[in-house]
Amino acid sequence: MEEDTDFRIRFSSLCFITDHVGFHGTIKSSPSDFVVIEIDEQGQLVNKATDESICKISKVLPEPSNFTKKTKLDLQILPFEEGSNKEASTLVRCSNDDQNPQCGSEKDTINSGTSECEEERVDVLGSLLDERTNELLTQFACDIKEKWNSKTELVGPSPEFSLGRILDKNRRAILHSAIRQKFPFLITVGKNSEIVVKPNIEYKELCLLVSEEEAFDFFKYLDAKKENSKFTFKPDTDKDHRKAVHHFVNKKFGNLVETKSFPEPNYNAGNPNIVITVRFREKAHKHRKRSRLEYQERKVIYTAFTLRKENMEMFEAVGFLAMKLGVIPSDFSYAGLKDKKAITYQAMVVRKVTPERLKNIEKEIEKKRMNVFNIRSVDDSLRLGQLKGNHFDIVIRNLKTQINDSANLRERILEAIENVKNKGFVNYYGPQRFGLGRRVHTDQIGLALLKGEMVKAVTLFLTPEDLDDPVNRAKKYFLQTEDAKGTLSLMPEFKVRERTLLESLHRFGVTEEGCVQAWFSFPHSMRIFYVHAYSSKIWNEAVSYRLATYGPRVVEGDLVCLDEDSDDEHFPNSKVHLVTEEEESANTYAIHQQSLL
């Protein structure tokens, strides 16, 4: 096989593949020469599905009542669509659905459930606080607002108001929440069973960027911590202003929520209104206890499908699908990465998208050489490694014997096939894992990440190749100037990963901390891909060292798999055995049972 010279130098330990003479050939002359089909945990090829099975699995659960009905309401029955009150039609939205952000009227989005909740919280304060304390709390809140509205700076230490010691833990928790819901511009702090109320400085800072109405509703949304809910700021045509809002929310609350910009529904190119949507990160509620009924009511929608893509990086494909579906790349899960220059089939699951919605974009994505099929509802996302393996159909072209090898080419090929059948091969991580042919290999980025050198990791990621095309010209510009905004204007739209990183670098800056924040703009699976690449390099080195030291025989201290025929090959802990000195002497095990190989 033809190999990259630089790759062979950096991975010179990969010398124990086979002792056969071998032959030369070229793979991946075109994507159709390399077809990869994922094998699921049941041993089935994911591109295969009978009509009967498709019909069976396409029977999906009914959509929750708040999932599509709100969309219809927003797009068709908005009372302000005729333009009689344009301002009212762009009020803040806080909703439970996770489709594309919708901006509706206050009637549609806020009054549907807030007024009763407000009355309930007022009653809570009235029932838990005596009348005098309640009045003093309200007066304290009014004083803070008056000083802020008058632009008067608070002199000296931050003012405080104490509710006194409250010994009952549950009562304290209810009070904390009730106060922050009624007065989002205040914060509550616990001190040895005492509740102290203070001004919320972050509220005031946000009011410098958005309207007070938006800030008020945003902090109420934060405190409510309602699962699967989202908050949408008013539409905004100013890109720099949107970036300032993104930066503020992520800097102050990035561990709790994430932000994303979306075009306003029915916008036109002459007036490209964009809305910023905030939603809680997935792990924020992971450990909350809930009843079975509550779980069923709030159950997240998961839609599984098979993705076929041609000559496209997987992250690029996911980014395009996310854009078309109005979700973010981290909403997609998969069992493993697939080749770029190939035709690949793999299982995927997307959150918060119904099967019907996914089917609606089938025609659009065909233009990008992608197809989705076997679409059905499932109960959970996929995990990396949740597969049996991959099936490969590979065409090798330009076949020829080695230099000075006078043997018949056909005979050499047949020998090589028999050699693999009888002796097997060392299952090295191959060149693609490390970025064959690139100036920067993925394991180099992984090492920088492991060492905490974030600026170096980002710089390596954006290092250009020796090519004169728009992508590499943009990368060269960034390395010369560190101008993330200018680079973003040069980077083609289809480079989803690069643009995601550059947007974050523009927001947070090209500093060590800024690069940390920017790296976290990637989905988790992509963030760890580079670390895994370095782990793969170490694995290759370890295998080569072991073979160089002991050769192809099982020795004392080796780990062997006792039950190689088990279907459950990904969970072999109970079948792993440590080879003893006696077993080495007796040649009890063969090299193919060695767990590293």
C-alpha positions in Angstrom: 0.0 0.0 0.0 1.2 3.5 -0.7 2.0 5.4 2.5 2.8 8.9 3.6 6.5 9.3 4.2 6.2 11.6 7.2 3.7 9.2 8.7 6.1 6.3 8.4 8.8 8.3 10.2 6.6 9.4 13.1 5.1 5.9 13.4 8.2 3.8 12.7 7.3 1.3 15.4 4.5 -0.1 13.2 6.8 -2.8 11.9 5.2 -6.0 13.1 2.2 -6.1 10.7 3.3 -9.2 8.8 6.4 -11.0 7.6 4.9 -11.6 4.2 6.6 -10.0 1.1 3.4 -8.3 0.2 2.6 -6.1 -2.8 1.8 -2.5 -3.7 -1.5 -1.0 -4.5 -3.6 2.1 -4.1 -6.8 2.4 -2.1 -9.4 5.2 -2.0 -8.8 6.3 -5.6 -12.5 7.4 -5.3 -15.0 7.3 -2.5 -16.8 4.4 -4.1 -13.6 2.3 -3.8 -14.0 2.3 0.0 -17.4 1.4 1.4 -17.8 1.2 5.2 -20.9 -0.4 6.7 -21.4 -0.4 10.5 -22.4 -3.6 12.2 -24.7 -3.1 15.1 -24.6 -4.9 18.5 -27.0 -7.6 17.1 -24.5 -8.3 14.3 -26.7 -6.7 11.6 -25.4 -4.4 8.9 -27.0 -1.0 9.5 -27.7 -0.4 5.8 -29.9 -3.5 5.6 -33.6 -3.4 6.6 -36.5 -5.2 5.0 -39.6 -3.3 4.1 -41.4 -5.2 6.9 -38.9 -4.1 9.5 -39.0 -0.5 8.3 -42.8 -0.4 8.6 -42.6 -2.0 12.0 -40.1 0.4 13.4 -41.6 3.5 11.7 -44.6 3.4 14.0 -43.7 6.2 16.2 -45.0 7.5 19.4 -47.5 10.4 19.2 -45.8 13.8 19.7 -46.3 15.6 22.9 -49.1 18.2 22.7 -46.6 21.1 23.2 -44.2 19.9 20.5 -45.8 20.9 17.2 -48.9 22.7 18.3 -46.9 25.7 19.5 -45.1 25.9 16.2 -48.5 26.1 14.3 -49.7 28.7 16.8 -46.6 30.8 16.3 -46.6 30.6 12.5 -50.3 30.8 11.7 -52.3 32.4 14.5 -50.1 35.1 15.9 -52.4 38.0 16.7 -49.8 40.6 15.7 -48.8 39.3 12.3 -50.6 42.0 10.4 -48.2 44.6 11.9 -50.6 46.4 14.1 -48.2 46.1 17.0 -44.8 45.1 15.8 -43.1 45.5 19.1 -45.5 43.1 20.8 -44.8 40.4 18.3 -41.1 40.1 19.3 -41.4 39.5 23.0 -39.2 37.1 24.9 -40.1 33.4 24.7 -39.7 30.8 27.3 -41.0 27.4 26.2 -40.7 23.7 26.7 -40.3 22.6 23.0 -36.9 22.2 21.4 -37.7 22.8 17.8 -36.4 25.9 16.0 -36.7 29.0 18.1 -40.1 30.6 17.7 -40.8 34.2 18.6 -44.4 34.6 19.6 -46.6 37.2 21.3 -46.6 37.6 25.0 -50.1 36.0 25.0 -48.8 32.9 23.4 -45.6 32.5 25.3 -45.8 33.9 28.8 -49.4 34.3 30.0 -50.1 30.6 29.2 -48.8 29.5 32.6 -47.0 32.3 34.3 -49.7 34.2 36.0 -50.9 31.3 38.2 -47.3 30.5 39.0 -46.7 34.1 40.1 -49.8 34.2 42.3 -48.6 30.9 43.9 -45.2 32.3 44.7 -46.7 35.5 46.1 -48.8 33.3 48.4 -45.7 31.3 49.3 -43.9 34.4 50.5 -47.0 35.5 52.4 -47.4 32.1 54.1 -43.8 31.7 55.1 -42.9 35.3 56.1 -44.7 37.4 58.6 -46.4 40.5 57.3 -43.7 42.9 58.6 -40.8 40.9 57.1 -42.7 40.6 53.8 -43.2 44.4 53.7 -39.6 45.1 54.5 -38.4 42.7 51.8 -40.6 44.4 49.2 -39.3 47.8 50.3 -35.7 46.6 50.1 -36.4 45.4 46.5 -38.0 48.7 45.6 -35.1 50.6 47.0 -32.6 48.6 44.9 -34.6 49.1 41.7 -35.0 52.9 42.4 -31.3 53.3 42.8 -30.5 51.4 39.7 -33.2 53.3 37.7 -31.8 56.6 38.9 -28.3 55.5 37.7 -27.1 56.1 41.3 -24.1 54.0 42.2 -24.4 51.9 45.3 -21.7 53.3 47.6 -19.9 51.2 50.1 -20.6 47.5 50.7 -23.5 45.9 48.9 -26.7 46.4 50.8 -28.2 43.4 52.5 -31.5 42.4 54.0 -31.8 39.5 56.4 -34.8 37.3 56.8 -33.3 35.9 60.0 -32.5 32.3 60.8 -34.9 29.7 59.4 -34.1 26.2 60.8 -36.3 24.2 58.6 -34.3 23.2 55.5 -37.3 22.7 53.2 -38.7 26.0 54.2 -35.4 27.7 53.4 -35.3 26.1 50.0 -38.8 27.2 49.1 -38.0 30.8 50.3 -34.8 31.0 48.2 -36.7 30.0 45.1 -39.8 32.2 45.8 -37.8 35.3 46.4 -35.7 34.9 43.2 -38.8 34.2 41.1 -40.6 37.3 42.4 -37.5 39.5 42.4 -35.0 38.2 39.8 -32.9 41.3 40.3 -32.1 40.0 43.9 -30.1 37.0 45.0 -30.4 35.0 48.2 -27.5 33.6 50.2 -27.5 31.1 53.0 -25.4 31.7 56.1 -25.8 29.2 59.0 -29.5 28.8 58.4 -29.9 32.5 57.9 -31.2 33.8 54.5 -29.6 37.1 53.3 -31.0 39.0 50.3 -28.6 41.1 48.1 -28.8 42.9 44.8 -28.1 40.7 41.8 -25.2 42.6 40.1 -25.3 40.2 37.1 -28.9 41.2 36.5 -27.8 44.8 36.4 -24.9 44.0 34.0 -27.3 42.1 31.7 -29.6 45.1 31.6 -26.8 47.0 29.9 -27.0 44.6 27.0 -30.8 43.8 26.8 -34.0 45.2 27.9 -35.0 45.0 31.6 -38.0 42.9 30.6 -35.6 40.3 29.0 -33.3 40.3 31.9 -36.2 39.9 34.3 -37.5 36.9 32.4 -34.1 35.4 31.8 -33.2 35.2 35.5 -36.6 33.8 36.3 -35.9 31.1 33.7 -32.5 30.4 35.2 -33.9 30.0 38.7 -36.8 27.7 37.6 -34.4 25.2 36.1 -37.2 23.6 34.2 -35.9 20.5 32.2 -36.0 20.6 28.4 -37.1 24.3 28.5 -35.4 27.1 26.6 -35.3 30.9 26.7 -35.2 33.2 23.7 -34.0 36.8 23.6 -35.7 39.3 21.3 -34.6 39.2 17.6 -31.4 41.1 17.0 -29.9 42.3 13.7 -26.6 43.5 15.2 -24.1 40.7 15.0 -21.6 42.3 17.4 -24.3 42.9 20.0 -25.4 39.3 19.7 -21.8 38.2 20.4 -21.7 40.4 23.5 -24.8 38.7 24.8 -23.4 35.2 24.0 -20.2 36.2 25.8 -22.0 37.4 28.9 -24.3 34.4 29.2 -21.5 31.9 28.6 -19.0 33.6 30.9 -21.5 33.9 33.8 -23.6 30.8 33.4 -21.7 28.6 30.9 -21.5 25.7 33.3 -25.3 25.7 33.6 -26.6 26.7 30.1 -25.5 26.9 26.5 -26.5 29.5 23.8 -27.1 29.2 20.1 -28.2 31.7 17.4 -31.0 30.9 15.0 -32.7 32.9 12.2 -36.1 34.2 13.1 -38.9 32.2 11.4 -40.0 33.6 8.0 -37.1 36.1 8.0 -35.9 37.6 4.7 -32.4 38.3 3.4 -33.0 42.0 3.6 -33.9 41.8 7.3 -32.0 38.9 8.8 -33.3 38.9 12.3 -31.5 36.4 14.5 -32.5 35.2 17.9 -30.3 33.9 20.7 -31.7 30.8 22.4 -30.6 29.6 25.8 -31.1 26.1 27.2 -29.9 24.1 30.1 -27.0 21.7 29.5 -27.9 18.1 29.5 -26.2 17.2 32.8 -27.8 20.0 34.8 -30.7 17.7 35.7 -29.1 14.3 35.3 -29.2 13.5 39.0 -32.5 14.9 39.9 -35.0 12.5 41.4 -38.3 12.2 39.7 -41.3 10.0 39.8 -42.1 7.5 37.1 -45.1 9.6 36.0 -43.0 12.8 35.9 -40.3 11.0 33.9 -42.8 9.8 31.3 -44.3 13.3 31.0 -40.9 14.9 30.4 -39.3 12.1 28.4 -36.9 13.4 25.8 -37.6 12.4 22.2 -34.9 10.3 20.5 -35.0 9.4 16.9 -32.7 6.8 15.4 -31.7 6.6 11.8 -29.0 5.3 9.4 -26.8 7.9 7.8 -25.3 7.3 4.4 -22.7 9.9 3.4 -20.2 10.2 0.6 -16.9 12.0 0.6 -17.7 14.0 3.7 -16.3 14.2 7.2 -18.6 13.0 9.8 -18.5 16.2 11.9 -19.3 18.2 8.7 -22.3 15.9 8.1 -23.5 16.3 11.7 -23.1 20.1 11.5 -25.2 20.3 8.3 -28.0 18.0 9.8 -28.0 20.1 13.0 -28.5 23.3 11.0 -31.3 21.9 8.9 -33.1 20.5 12.0 -32.6 23.5 14.2 -30.6 21.7 16.9 -26.9 21.6 17.9 -24.3 19.1 16.9 -24.1 17.7 20.5 -27.7 16.5 20.1 -26.4 13.8 17.8 -24.9 10.6 19.1 -23.2 7.7 17.3 -21.2 4.6 17.9 -18.0 5.6 16.0 -16.4 7.9 13.5 -16.3 7.0 9.8 -13.9 7.7 6.9 -14.2 10.9 4.9 -13.1 9.7 1.4 -15.5 6.8 1.3 -19.2 5.8 1.2 -20.2 5.1 4.8 -23.3 3.8 6.6 -23.7 4.3 10.3 -26.3 4.3 13.0 -27.1 7.7 14.6 -29.6 9.1 17.2 -30.7 12.7 17.4 -32.4 14.2 20.5 -35.5 16.4 20.5 -36.3 15.7 16.8 -39.3 13.6 15.8 -39.1 10.9 13.0 -41.5 13.0 10.9 -39.3 16.1 11.2 -36.2 14.1 10.1 -38.1 12.7 7.1 -39.0 16.2 6.0 -35.4 17.1 5.3 -34.6 14.0 3.2 -34.7 15.8 -0.1 -32.6 18.7 1.1 -29.7 16.6 2.4 -29.5 14.5 -0.8 -27.9 17.6 -2.5 -25.0 17.1 0.0 -24.6 13.4 -0.9 -26.2 12.3 2.3 -29.2 10.1 2.9 -31.2 9.1 6.0 -33.3 6.0 6.3 -34.4 3.3 8.8 -35.9 6.3 10.8 -37.7 5.3 14.0 -38.3 6.3 17.6 -36.0 4.9 20.3 -35.6 5.3 24.1 -32.0 6.6 24.4 -28.9 8.0 22.6 -26.0 5.9 21.3 -22.6 5.6 23.1 -19.2 5.5 21.4 -18.2 1.9 21.0 -21.8 0.6 20.9 -21.3 -1.5 17.8 -20.0 -4.9 16.8 -17.6 -3.6 14.2 -17.5 -2.4 10.6 -17.8 -4.2 7.3 -15.5 -3.0 4.5 -15.7 -3.3 0.8 -12.4 -2.1 -0.5 -11.1 -1.8 -4.1 -7.3 -1.9 -4.5 -6.0 -0.4 -7.7 -2.7 -0.1 -9.5 -1.5 -3.5 -8.2 2.2 -4.4 -8.6 4.8 -6.6 -7.0 7.5 -5.3 -4.7 10.8 -4.1 -6.3 13.0 -7.0 -7.2 10.2 -9.5 -6.6 9.9 -11.7 -9.6 6.9 -13.7 -8.4 3.6 -13.7 -10.2 1.4 -10.9 -8.9 -1.7 -13.0 -8.6 0.2 -15.6 -6.6 1.6 -12.9 -4.3 -1.9 -11.6 -3.6 -3.3 -15.1 -2.9 -0.4 -15.8 -0.6 -1.1 -12.5 1.3 -4.7 -13.5 1.7 -3.8 -16.9 3.1 -1.2 -15.3 5.4 -3.8 -13.1 7.0 -6.3 -16.0 7.3 -3.7 -18.3 9.0 -1.6 -15.9 11.0 -3.9 -12.9 11.5 -2.4 -9.5 11.8 -1.7 -6.9 14.5 -4.8 -4.7 14.8 -3.0 -1.4 14.7 -4.8 1.9 14.6 -4.2 2.9 11.0 -3.1 6.1 9.3 -6.6 7.6 9.1 -6.9 7.8 12.9 -3.9 10.2 12.9 -4.7 12.2 9.8 -2.7 10.6 7.0 -1.1 13.2 4.7 -1.7 16.2 6.9 0.9 18.6 8.3 -0.6 18.2 11.8 -1.7 14.8 13.0 -4.6 14.3 15.4 -2.4 12.8 18.1 -0.3 15.9 18.3 -3.4 17.9 19.1 -4.4 15.3 21.6 -1.0 15.6 23.4 -1.4 19.3 23.6 -4.8 18.9 25.2 -3.5 16.4 27.7 -0.7 18.8 28.7 -3.2 21.6 29.1 -1.6 23.7 26.3 -4.9 25.0 24.9 -3.5 27.8 22.7 -1.2 25.3 21.1 -4.0 22.8 20.6 -6.2 25.5 18.8 -3.2 26.7 16.8 -2.5 23.1 15.6 -6.1 22.6 14.8 -6.1 25.7 12.6 -2.7 25.0 11.0 -3.0 25.2 7.1 -1.9 22.6 4.6 0.4 23.5 1.7 -2.6 24.2 -0.6 -3.9 27.4 -2.1 -7.7 27.2 -1.5 -10.2 29.2 0.6 -9.9 27.0 3.7 -6.2 27.1 3.9 -5.9 30.8 3.0 -8.3 31.5 5.9 -6.1 29.4 8.2 -2.9 31.1 7.1 -4.5 34.5 7.8 -5.4 33.4 11.3 -1.9 32.2 12.1 -0.5 35.5 10.8 -3.0 37.8 12.6 -4.9 35.9 15.3 -7.9 37.8 13.9 -10.7 35.4 14.6 -13.4 37.7 13.2 -11.5 38.3 10.0 -10.7 34.6 9.6 -14.4 33.8 10.1 -15.3 36.0 7.1 -12.8 34.1 5.0 -13.7 30.5 6.1 -16.2 28.8 3.8 -19.6 28.0 5.3 -19.3 24.2 4.9 -16.3 24.1 7.3 -18.6 23.7 10.3 -15.9 22.8 12.9 -13.5 25.6 12.0 -16.3 28.2 12.0 -17.6 27.0 15.3 -14.1 27.4 16.8 -13.5 30.8 15.3 -16.9 32.1 16.5 -16.0 31.2 20.0 -12.5 32.6 19.7 -13.9 35.9 18.5 -16.3 35.8 21.5 -13.8 34.8 24.2 -10.4 35.9 22.7 -7.3 34.0 21.7 -6.0 33.5 25.2 -5.5 30.4 27.3 -8.9 30.8 28.9 -10.5 31.9 25.6 -9.1 28.8 23.9 -10.6 26.6 26.7 -14.0 28.1 26.2 -13.7 27.8 22.4 -12.7 24.2 22.6 -15.8 23.5 24.7 -17.9 24.8 21.8 -17.3 21.4 20.1 -19.5 18.5 20.9 -18.1 16.1 23.5 -17.4 13.4 21.0 -15.2 15.7 19.0 -13.4 17.1 22.0 -12.3 13.7 23.1 -11.5 12.4 19.6 -8.1 14.0 19.6 -7.3 12.7 23.1 -8.3 9.2 21.9 -6.0 9.7 18.9 -3.0 10.1 21.2 -4.2 7.1 23.2 -4.3 5.1 20.0 -0.7 6.2 19.2 0.4 5.0 22.6 -1.4 1.7 22.1 0.4 1.2 18.8 3.7 1.8 20.4 2.9 -0.5 23.3 2.0 -3.4 21.0 5.1 -2.9 18.9 7.3 -2.8 22.0 5.7 -6.0 23.3 6.3 -7.8 20.0 9.8 -6.6 19.7 10.6 -7.8 23.2 8.8 -11.2 23.3 8.0 -12.0 19.7 4.8 -13.8 18.6 4.4 -16.0 21.6 2.4 -15.8 24.8 4.5 -15.2 27.9 4.0 -14.9 31.6 2.2 -11.7 32.5 0.2 -11.6 29.2 -3.5 -11.1 29.3 -5.5 -13.6 27.2 -9.2 -13.8 26.3 -10.5 -17.3 27.2 -13.8 -17.1 25.4 -13.1 -15.8 22.0 -16.3 -17.0 20.6 -18.5 -15.0 22.9 -20.9 -12.5 21.3 -20.3 -10.0 24.1 -16.8 -9.1 23.0 -17.0 -5.6 24.3 -17.3 -6.7 27.9 -14.6 -9.4 28.3 -13.6 -8.6 31.9 -14.8 -11.9 33.2 -13.0 -13.8 30.5 -9.6 -12.1 30.8 -6.9 -14.3 32.3 -3.3 -13.6 33.5 -0.9 -16.1 32.0 1.3 -18.0 34.5 4.8 -19.2 34.2 3.5 -22.8 33.9 1.1 -21.9 31.1 4.0 -20.1 29.2 6.1 -23.2 29.4 3.3 -25.4 28.2 2.4 -23.1 25.3 -1.2 -23.2 26.6 -2.3 -20.2 24.6 -1.9 -18.9 21.1 -0.8 -15.4 20.2 -4.3 -14.5 18.7 -5.7 -14.9 22.2 -3.5 -12.2 23.6 -5.8 -9.3 24.5 -3.7 -6.5 23.1 -3.5 -8.1 19.7 
